[in-house]
Amino acid sequence: MSETPVAEMSFEEAMAELEKVLGQLERGDVALDESIALYERGAALKARCETKLKEAEEKVAAITLDGDGQPTGTKPVEGL
């Protein structure tokens, strides 16, 4: 597992580590205690990925278009 705290990971970093965690859990070749730790890390990584995706969706939704469909800027996102 990475030494990087989950809260500091980019989407790509979290997704790559989540794939590794899932691979280890699917193989089933780790001890029970390690499986529990991997599951907890995987849950945190999944939550991080979901948060980063939501942030990206909000940014895309904030893009304003002109009459021709061309981006003209962004509108403020509520709550940010």
Buried (B, 14 or more C-beta within 10 A) or exposed (E): BBEEEBEEBEBEBBBBBBEBBBEBBEEEEEEEEEBEBBEEBBEBBBEBBEEBEEEEEEEEEBEEEEEEEEEEEEEEEEEE
